[in-house]
Amino acid sequence: MRDYHQKQKQDTWTYTEDNGTLLGQKITPLDRVGLYVPGGKAAYPSSVLMNAIPAKVAGVEELIMVVPTPNGIANSLVLAAAYIAGVNKVFTVGGAQAVAALAYGTETIPKVDKIVGPGNIYVATAKRAVFGQVGIDMIAGPSEILIICDGKTDPDWIAMDLFSQAEHDEDAQSILLCPDAEFISQVEVSIAKLLPTMDRKDIIATALKDRGALIQTKDMDEAIAISNQIAPEHLELSVEDPQTMLDGIKHAGAIFMGRNTCEAIGDYCAGPNHVLPTSGTARFSSPLGVYDFQKKSSLIMVSDEGANTLGEIAATLADGEGLQAHAKSARYRIK
């Protein structure tokens, strides 16, 4: 996971134009970041790793974690993940009030520059409310999986992959797109067979009933078109040669390619981040990454020659906009 995110790290760069003017970007890590870790229906040590590791790779000096502790008991796996990932401070508080504490600071919890991490509707709404006071990663909605299958994968595998997102909560979305009607029937049989064996069967059943769908498409091209319209958080291409489909996929948070690549592996340990855009926002958003914890400053150092050529251009444009001080400021430097 750390190796994968290390490849995303950006460094300061510069170049010099023919007239001697230096241009570039300075890359700077954020000073302090707040990490919200959910702890309601389940504990998520993997979320600690997925949020903290890219922050530390980026160079964030201080990482503040907040986590709810039902019944006053801190989850040992969550704390272990925080230690491994390099979290600096942990506060046992959750909900919207934890987001507010990170955004504005309290006597004990320091104010942060950005808040990351998933949560329920109250946490998501609080993050939306404090955006502008601090940065946020995204407004995360319920979990989603969309599977495009050619009808040749073990139907039990597909059923369990649908369960893997449905078990998160009742609002999770699990969709199968396949042109093979017989295979869809086999998946229905697998769902009926496997559901009673699941510890979270009531949550899964509700999610599948309210937000699940098994859809027969005309062909694989139609399946791709539907997927692009939905822009799912997780997209599985459970087909023989997924790379031939890749060019057609435009909108997805993460793409799991091939029959062996279940979403669960990506959730935990494949390397890429599992904090992904939901609710169709994959049309314009990206997975959480090192770039979310770095900011850019433009670098400009004008040479003597550049002051002459660029100064005249700037002054002319400023004259056109009626900004006299801009024009004079540029012309003062023309030799």
N, C-alpha and C positions, 0 to 999 in steps of 0.2 A: 504493500500500500504506500509506504513511504517512497519507494523507488519510483512508482508510477507518478506520484505527485511532484517528485523532484524534477521530472521532465517538463513540468508546467511552469517552473520558476522562471521569471523574466528578470533580466539584468539591465542596468543602465546602459544606454547606447548613445553614441554621438557620431556625426560625420561632418566633414568640412567641405563647403561648397567652393567653386572655383575662385570666388572673390575673397576667400579666406574666412567667411562667416561660419561659425560653428553652430550646428543645430543638433537636437537630440531629445531624449527623454530620461529623466531621473526616476528610477523605480525605488519606492520607499515602502517598507512594511508598515502596517497600522501599529500604533503604540499599544493599545489595550482592546481586547475583544471579549465580549460576553458570549458564553455558550449555554444555551438552554437545552437541557436533557429531559425528555419526558419520563414520567414514572407513574402513570396512572394504571392502565390495564396491563402493562408489561414494562419491564425494565429494559433499557436499550444500551448496553455497553458498546455495541457497534456504532451507535450514533456519536458517542464520545470520540471514538477513533476517527470516524469519517469527518468530523468537524474540527477536531483538535490537530490532527496530523498536518493537513494543508496549511493551517494557521502557523504552526511552528516551522514548517518548511519555508514559508514566506518570510519568516523572521520576526513574527509578533513576539514582543518581549513579555507581555503579561496576558495570560488567558484566564478569565474568571468564569467558573462554571456554577450554574444554579441547577438544582435538581430537587423535585419534590420527594418527600420520604413518607409514604403512606404508613400509618401506625408508628411513625417516628423511627423507623428502621431504615438505615442507608443500605442500598444494595451493594454487596461486596464486589460484584463483578464490575459495576459502574465505577466504583472507586479505584479498582485495580486498573481499569482502562484509562482513567484520568491520570493515574501515576505514570503509566507506560507512555502515554501521549505527551506528557509534559505540562499538564494543567497546573497553574500556579496556585489558585485558590478555589475552594469549593464551599458553596453556601447551600444549606438545606432549606430551600424555599422554591415554590413552584407557582404556576398560574400567572395570570396577568400582572399580579403584584410583583413577581420576580422580574418580569420584563420592564416594568416601571422603575424598579430599583436599579437595574443595569443602565437604563436610559438616563436617569436623573441623578443617581447616586444617593446613598443614605449615610448614616453615621458609620456603618460597618462595611457596606458594599460600595466599591468605587465605581464612578461613572465610566462607561466604556465608550469607544468610538463606533463600534458596530456590534450588532447582536445577530447571532446565527443559531440554527438548530430548530427542529420541528416541535410542534405541540398541537394541542387540541384547538377548537375554534376560538376559545378565549385567548389563548396564547397568540394565535395568528392575528386576531383582531387587535390585540395590544401592540403587536409588532407594527401593524399598519398605522396605528395611532401615533406611535413615537417616531416613525420614519420622518427624517428631516432634523429631528433632535440628534438622532444617531443613524448610521446606516443599518440596513438589514440585508440578509441574504435573499430571501424570497418569502412570499405568503404561501405556505404549504397547505394544500388541501388533502383530502383523503387519498390513500394509496390507490394506485391503478396498475393493472397489467392488461396488455393486449397481446394475444398469441395468434400469429399467422401460421397455420399448419397445412401441410400438403396431404394429410390423412395417412401418413406412414409412420408416425411416431406412436409409441405405446400409449393407448388412451389413458391408462393409469397415471402416466407421467404428466399428461396434459391436465388431467383433473387435479392432481396435487399442485401443479404450478398455478392453477386458478385459485386453489385454496390458499396458496402462500401469500397472496395479497388480501384475500377475503378475511383471513384470520386476524388482520390488524384491527379492524373495527367494522361496524355494521354499514358504514357509508363507503367502504372500499369498493372499487369497481374492477370486475374481472370479465374479460370478453375474449371469446374465441372466434376467429374468422377462418373458414375452411370451405373449399368448394365441394367437399365430399360429404354428402348427406348421411351415408352409412357410418362414416367415421364419427360424425357429430352424435349419432345415436349411441355409438360405443362409448363416447365420452360421458354421455348422460348416464349410462349404466355404471361407469366407473365412479361417477359422482355419488350415485345412490349407494354404491357398495362401500366406498371409502369414508363418506361423511360420518357415519355412526362411530367410526374408530378415532375420530379427532377430538382432542381435549376441548377445543374451542368450537365445537360443532354448532352451537347455537348462534355464535357470531358469524361463522361462515355461512350458515344457512340463510340468515337474514340478509347478509351482503349479496349472496347469489340471487336471492329472490327479488330484492329491491334494485340492485345495481349490476347484476350479472346478465350476460347474454351469450348464447351460442348461435352464431349467424352463418348460414350457408351463402357463400358468394358465388358469382358466375364463374370466376376464375381467380388466379392469384393477383392479376393486375387490379381487379376490383378490390381485393382485400387490401392491397397497398394503398389504393386511393382512399378507402375508408379510414385506414390507419392514419394517413396523413391529415385527414380532416379532424380526427379525434386528438392527434398529437399526444399519445400516451406517455405517462411517466416511464413505464417499463414496456419495451416491445421485444417479444420473443419471436425469432424467425426459426420455427421448428420445421426445417426443410432440409433436403439433401445438400443443396449448394446455396447457402445463404448469401454468399458474396455476389452472386448474379443479381440479387434483389437490392443490393445496398444502394446503388445509384438512384433507385426509385424512392427510397425512404428519405423524406425531407424533414419530418418533425417527430422527434422522440427524445425523451430524456436520456435513455440508455438503450442500446440495441444488443440483444443477446443472440448470438449467431450460432445456429446448429443445434442438433438434438441434445447434445451433452450439456449445453449451456443454459442451465436453469437460472431463473432470476435470483434464487437464494444464494448462489455462489457469488453473484455480483453484490448482493446485499452485505456480505460478510468479508470476503477475503480475496476476490479476484484482483483487486488493485484500484480500479476506478471508484469514484465517489458514489455513495448511494443517496446522497442528498440531491434530489432531482426535481425539475419543474413539474408541476401537476396542473390539473384542471385546464388543459389546453395551452398552458403557458410555454410549453416546449416549442411552440411556433416562434417564440422570440427570446427564449431564455436558455441557459446552459446549466449543466451540473455544477454544484459547488466545486471550487478548485482553488489552487494557490493564488490565482489572479484575483479572487475575491478578497484577499487579505493584503494585497499590494495596491498602491495608488501611484499615479504617474504625474510628474511635473514636467512641463515643456522646458527645454533648455535652449536659449538663444544668446549667442555672443557675437555681436556684429563687428566686423573688421572695419578699418578705415575706408577701404574700397566699397564695402557693403553699405557703410553709412551714406556714401554718395548716391549709389544706385537705388538702394532700398529707401533711403530718405526721401528722394524725389518722388518715388512711386507712392509712398505713404502720405506725403504732403498733398499730392494731387488728389488722392482718394478722400483725404480729410476735407480738402476744399469743397469737393463735390457733396459731402455730407454736411457742410456748414459747421464743422468743428474746428474753430480757429486755433485753439491751444494745441490740438493734435498736430495740425499742419506746422505751426511755429516750432513745436518741440522737435519734429523731424528735420526741419530746415536748419535749425541751429547747428546740427551735426554734419551738415554738408560742407565740405571743404573745397 
